């Protein structure tokens, strides 16, 4: 079981979620976050922005679905995903994958707890 | 050291806080999140009123939209209850709790949260246990287990 944290552009969230949906990934959690990458934000005119709004998606999936999820998010979150002439650009986001040791569905967890199927 | 990430119903947060406090869990981070499970954010008509009355962070227009036909709500962006298609974006408001705990405390904490949050209905939430390598208390620079005590 793995936890996937994807930081993506808010504009692409809708498309990513739709794509995950059609790939059979139903459950996910969504966070509004701000941040910047190694470019330290952007400068527009004389104003320097370091806290750029992003959307963060958190999913927990079985190990064998990680590759599928990452591929789908990458394909859809990339700038120009709907336009073959354009490649991705800075600020499209990042995907992090980490371990989950155990998970419990609160609805069905027994009195003594127990590992649940994702 | 483990990281416990729990996603629970908004309305159970106060009870959960009380239960955790009783157990001696002091450090908890709360986040406002939206989310959905395999039901894709569908809410039964019995629960709909309660959901709409809460302080919503998702774009909902009005309860009347639930009765509109899919065609008539084309101009309404992302109303999760307006049509079959939009149901897929029914991200419901939830609260995420992050607790960093000693390995031995994980079981009791999970159990306490399950006891408080279990209603038996879809949407009760999930609890994930992830490994956490270390912790550092910013004020003193203490590291590892000492940073939690």
Interface residues (C-beta under 8 A of the other chain):
Chain A: X3 X14 X17 X18 X21 X26 X27 X28 X29 X30 X31 X58 X60 X98 X99 X100 X101 X102 X103 X104 X105 X106 X107 X109 X111 X112 X113 X116
Chain B: X2 X5 X7 X8 X31 X33 X34 X35 X36 X37 X38 X39 X40 X78 X88 X89 X91 X94 X96 X107 X110 X111 X113 X114 X117 X118 X119 X120 X121 X122 X123 X124 X125 X126 X127 X128 X129 X130 X131
